[in-house]
């Protein structure tokens, strides 16, 4: 009886693992969609720029420059931009090959499996929902500061002195909630109308950024970067790296470009180019604004809450405060637009796959947008903005964002090395089935692969086709024969990811002043580095061993 129970339990667990790891197949015409394909490369580029250039450039620049990196904030933005570009290129590759709404959720489902897709899908939903609420809170706070605090004072009078406990805000933010609801209603008018509004606001924001850069360099004082003012790197290169970690969140939002895959006229053309254009524009803009700010006034005199307006007021340009305020409001509005644009489309993709309620997969016949999803996401974002504090909202976003970017980056490698099983033609019956490059449909990782008994016919997984082992490497067939195509690369990617996490922890531990590293710690560090190098070599191994 115990053996029977073990067999039943093993069978159940095996079936559960199979279902959790099954991948999604996309069949038929990938360009067919109930949504309206009307977005040009220009529209998608401004969608990405608008989602990234928001509160970060008006708040984050001053905070990082004053407290973390000094004038080295330029290098912080540059490093963060390069890291973000690498992640964005992974999204761009997927977006061109798989033009579907859902962004990281769809990409994970196709390459890694259902369980991780479910986790990533909910992470993205929370990321965009909390992102929309936090930007609405920042927008409300900015308007309140321009109004001399009259909005918050009125809310306190309504509450009769009662305050809410953390993580809730001290008083409800009605203006932030109303803003979320208003923009959700605007998005129901149709993607082209709302994209036009977003483009106009983004252009205004870019114009204000251009004005800030022009004024900054016109009134620049190179002495603010001199040694007598602390130099260019007053906090050292450690401060630059710490600033880069913070500045990374200024680039969060490029995934909205991939989310528009079902509404782009030509996704294979538009999405990669829009990704490159938007990342270039945003990175150059952040670097130049950081340079202008730190050249106008010394970094320690920067007001972290209103860096740009106060900087220009201090050099006798008070009118710039009002122009910059217009740009800040436009920038935060487009960031809110980007979050509310992406959120209902993620819900739509998950509902179509059965991982959310089926009614969330409905598209309005007239406007060709998921109106019900917009209503739900707008209401929930408004509720979060009404009640929760901005600081806690931003902290909640961090883990989900990094997890989504990591999974998508790993999925690109996995999908490149995963072959597609092609049904052999009648003339080739009895011969091993050939394997070709990974299709945009995404091959099912759980599908059976025909095994080849002879060492000379051993097949390896490749990004652009498969072949036989070269004769001088035929002895490796004894080690690789039991592996299905793509399995070794998948394992190598997992090991590499775990090694990177371990390496970060080791560097943090060794760099602590209170910790005296022993010889054993350096031995572990060296082994982790060797493990990372070995994983990288193994991922590229098939390209070196196989006849094409």
Secondary structure, DSSP 8 states (H G I E B T S, - for coil): -HHHHHHHHHHHHHHHHHHHH------S-TT--SS---B-HHHHHHHHHHHHSSHIIIIIHHHHIIIIIGGGHHHHHHHHHHHHHHHHHHHHHHHHHS--TTTHHHHHHHHT-HHHHHHHHHHHHHHHHHHHHHHHHHHHHHHHHHTTTHHHHHHHHHHTT----TTB-SS--HHHHHHHHHHHHHHTT-HHHHHHHHHHHHHHHHHHHHHHHHHHHHT--GGGGSGGGT-TTTTHHHHHHHHHHHHGGGGTTTHHHHHGGGTBTTHHHHHHHHHHHHHHHHHHHHHHHHHHHHHHS-GGG--SSSHHHHHHHHTT-THHHHHHHHHHHHHHHHHHHHHHHHHHHHHHHHHHTTSS-GGGG---TTT-S-HHHHHHHHHHHHHHHHHB-HHHHHHHHHHHHHHHHHHHHHHHHHHHT--EE----GGGTTS---EE---TT---TTS------SGGG-B---TT---EE-GGGGGGHHHHTTS-TTHHHHHHHHHHHHHHHHHHHHHHHHH-TT----HHHHHHHHHHHHHHHHHHHHHHHHHHHEE-
